[in-house]
Amino acid sequence: MFKMQVQDNPDDPTTWHDVRDPSGQVLTFEKEEEARAKLLELYPVQVQLEKYTGPKTTRVVKILKGTHDSRPMPK
């Protein structure tokens, strides 16, 4: 399983957060390629810019069994 994360402030490493669907659930994917394709679809500018400049502000993360936090996003 894989999930996507984005970073709001590239100067603050604590600002990474999971990408969620409209109901607040973390978007997860069985295959890494699916997660990367969705990341490109949702964040095309950031993903494309990372090829030419830094810092990286999007990523795909492998979910290890027993470590996934699927709590709804606080409102």
Secondary structure, DSSP 8 states (H G I E B T S, - for coil): -EEEEEES-TT-GGGEEE-B-TTS-B-EESSHHHHHHHHHHH-HHHHHHTTTSS---EEEEE--TT---------
